Amino acid sequence: MDMAIAAMSVDMNAAKVQQELGISVLKMAMESDTSAAEEVLEVVESLDPNLGNNLDVTA
């Protein structure tokens, strides 16, 4: 019975480590998405708002 308790403890610790790793990877992915969105917003804000409003059709 003592071995079963030890094995269960090892399994629980492994599951905890695996869960913590998953959470860490998720946090990194969220931070990456946030920084990518910020970069897109910076590019959009730097565009000329009048660009593409006029079309010259004379040849």
N, C-alpha and C positions, 0 to 999 in steps of 0.2 A: 504494500500500500504506500510506503514511503516513496518508492520509485515513481508511482503514478502521480503523486503530488509534485514531485520534482519535475517530471515531464510536463505536467500541466503548467507549472510555473514558467518553464522554458518556453513553451508554446505561447503563453500569454505575453511574455516579454517580447518574443519575436513578432507577434501580432501588433503590439504597441509600437515597436520600432518601424514596422512596415507602414502603419497608419501615419506616424509622424513624418516618414519620408514622403508619403503621398501628399500630405498637407504642405510640406515644404515645396514640392514640385508644383503644386497648384498655386501657391503664393508667387513663385517665380514666374509662372505663366501669366498670372493676373498683372504683375508688375510690368511684364513685357508688353502685354496688350495695352496697358495704360500709357506707357511711354510711346508706343507706336501711334496711338490715337492722338497724343499731344503733338507728335511730329506732323501728322496729317493736318491738324488744326493750324499749326504754324505756317505750313505751306499754303493752305487755303486763305489764311488771313493776309499773306504777303502778295497774293495775286491782285492785279489791277482790276478794280470793279468795272471799269469801262471797256475792258478788253472784250472784243467780240460783239459789241453793241452796234457797230456800223459795218456795212458791207458795201464795198466799192465795186460797182458792176460795169464801169466804163472800161473800154478796152482801147 
